[in-house]
Amino acid sequence: MVTQVIGLSRNGVSDWLIQRISAYILALYTVVLVGYLAFAGDIAYADWKALFDTTWMQVFTMLALLSLCAHAWIGMWTVGTDYMRELQMGQSAD
């Protein structure tokens, strides 16, 4: 059994839940940005500054950044422990 030295949680269910929640946050952030681009018309620097100066957008951006980090960390850890270990074991058997 592989111990989770660098995992975010103690079990796979928590990791799965973190990935799903982070995926929803990232999807919602993408929809908000694409919606803003679609309905804002010509966007200048002042428009971007006004958008990102609002508190809700700053919090939402930080939440999206943390979600991206958590999602990628769990994904890479899962790939590394599930597939890289099998590759190493398969190569040593040759």
ABEGO torsion letter per residue (X at the ends): XBBBAABABABAAAAAAAAAAAAAAAAAAAAAAAAAAAAAEBBBAAAAAAAAABAAAAAAAAAAAAAAAAAAAAAAAAAAAAAAAAAAAAAAAX
